[in-house]
């Protein structure tokens, strides 16, 4: 990432990890998407981009940030049972629609369905993220989309634990900090 900020991949969902590219509270607010190149790098790290690019399309960061804001609003409104405008998501889905083909797979002697990016424009690059949001909104229980319970963390995650009692974005960071703080508070109260 050109900003030097390591993006958190803790959400167990591509769409939520994309939303989490902006994180932190107050003066500690960070954004992993600071230019076109940083968006491409995030897509590579998320395994949403496998093709080589000569250079990122101009304006990719603006569309990525607009998409992220629209996605966040759609999740919040869906969780509240309210309507919201999916305009940016729909634009990316429509203009970035992949090309679908069937191809013969000689090793298994069968036809397989294959998808290829339409082109290397911004919408095509961001289309897997938008599609992940559609799957989240239409196929998953949104009550399992949670915000980390740490007071200084705003990261979202998809709780896929068996008991659905996950509380923190990451036990290694926020979970340990919050448990240590609770322990100190109990010890101080005695």
Secondary structure, DSSP 8 states (H G I E B T S, - for coil): -TT-------SSSHHHHHHTTEE-SGGG-EES--SHHHHHHHHHHTT---S--SS--TTHHHHHHHHHHHHHHHHHHHHHT-----HHHHHHHHHT--EEEEEEETTTTEEEEEEE-S-SSHHHHHHHHHHHHHHHHHHS-GGGEEE--STT---EEE--SSSS---SS-IIIIIHHHHHHHHHHHHHH-
